[in-house]
Amino acid sequence: MRLGIDFGTTRTAVAAVNDGRYPVVSFEVDGTFSECLPGFASAGPGGLRYGTEAALAGNLTLRSVKARITGAMPDEILKEASSGAGVISALGITTEYLSYVRRMIVDHSNLSLKHDEPIEAMVAVPAHASTAQRYLTMEAFRSAGYVVLGLVNEPTAGAVEFARHALSVLSARSPKRYVIVYDLGGGTFDTAAVSLKDRRFELIGAEGVSGLGGNQFDEIIAHHVCESLGLSMAQLDDGEKTRLLENCRLAKEALGVNSRKILVEGLTEWGQAEVLVDAHLVYDDAAPLIEETVLSMERLFDGLRQHGIDPDNAREMGAIYLVGGSVQFPAVQRRLRAQYGRKIQLAPQPHASTAIGLAIAADPEAGIFVREAPTRHFGVWREGEGGREKVFDPIIEKRHGRSTQEPIFIQRTYRPTHAVGLLRFVECTAFDAQRGPGGEVTPWEQILFPYDPALQGSADLEAHVGRRNDHLGSEVIVETYEYQDTGVIQVQIENRTSGYQRKYVLGAGQTGA
């Protein structure tokens, strides 16, 4: 069985490959059916429960497993989820959640699967996911028993789904060169330009804002509810906040384009059955967040112009395609239509577009080719020559232009002047004026490497950091970076002169060997 699985912030959607069709999978719980599984986690005496099982158990610990592990290292211990259920890491909780998804697919879905039947899955991450998140996602799916076919950026999957509904854009005579995907989920915003030419879905450019999504709209509604109840969010404990925010999400998703009031129900524990909130107050508070997404799109358009693509040429742009559960928030569509007019096209199933696109990409009979590119800059702070201050060396730049279906190899060769190399790796979404890391910066762990052969095998390299050794000019150091198709980066650092080397998986916790 081949599936596309969109592990989302608010919900997880699954689509199947079935003889040229890609139906969204339905799940049955207590006689009711749903096309998605919630991202909840709930702690209890027997351990953690997930999704619908967590919702039925009550006492939600986390509204979203994905939101909690975003930005975490795989081996980071999650204190919120460990209480009462033993110690659990970011990788551990993600694996357990995806194992729950697998059980639901096998036992409680409209698919016919045997328990021992392999599940082959094409999976996705946000376009601006860090290397740690890409590594964590891949490892969690594998540990949960899936055969991972590949890792695709979410906007690219949305572009694949768009092309299926607009087959004319793929015809030989079509002037359409690309589609702009506007992907607003529960916790992340991504926008990307994806090529449509010759059924080769190549990522041309991407921008985004981590931590911006429908969850923030829920929080805005919750603040207005608290005002009506004479409370503040600070007065609520974690469980109360989680329940209130879930009630606000349900109210948000029930909004229509002409709704003037937002009805939030399920508030009896605060002495009131329901609260009506003026929709225009919520829309006004959400406006700056929505404006951030528009600014990201304008940055994307500026980048396209620098690459010789005119985003104002309507003949070449397939559409601005809206995907993700949060694009149905009326204020979002209103703002985008005011800015881009008829270019806007809403996906038929916004919450499942990514999963459907992943299923199409998983189908060898679909005849498509997905080609990704790095969407973040990656580099290292290292010692400057001649004792100068630290300098930033950009190793891999986003929009590298090479397919990540084949690894990218990059080398640095130099002669050291210090006894120990102190390498601090970072990812960033932009460069500053001096070509240093800018925009959204994600620092990683540092690596210490003994340039001085006398320190090879030393357990206390830190004590020698910063010590110059002018006699090391005969030592040749080679750093070899490998950017894999999953977005994971490995580096081998070798002293070619002495033959000493170590290997690391970067962004996944230091694993030198």
Secondary structure, DSSP 8 states (H G I E B T S, - for coil): -EEEEEE-SSEEEEEE-BTTB--B--EEETTEEESSEE--EEEETTEEEEHHHHHHH--EEES-HHHHHTT--TT-B-HHHHTTT---BHHHHHHHHHHHHHHHHHHSBSS---TTS-EEEEEEE-TT--HHHHHHHHHHHHHTTEEEEEEEEHHHHHHHHHHHH-GGGGSTT----EEEEEEE-SSEEEEEEEE-GGGEEEEEEEEEEET-SHHHHHHHHHHHHHHHHT--GGGS-HHHHHHHHHHHHHHHHT--TT--EEEEE--GGGT-SEEEEEHHHHHHHHHHHHHHHHHHHHHHHHHHHHTT--TT-TTTEEEEEEESGGGGSHHHHHHHHHHHGGGEEE-SSTTTHHHHHHHHHH-GGG--EEE----SEEEEEE--GGG---EEEEEE-SS--S-TTS-EEEEEEE--SBSEEEEEEEEEEEE-TTS-EEEEEEEEEEEEEE-SGGGTT-S-GGGGTT-B-GGGTT--EEEEEEE-TTS-EEEEEEETTTTEEEEEEETS-----
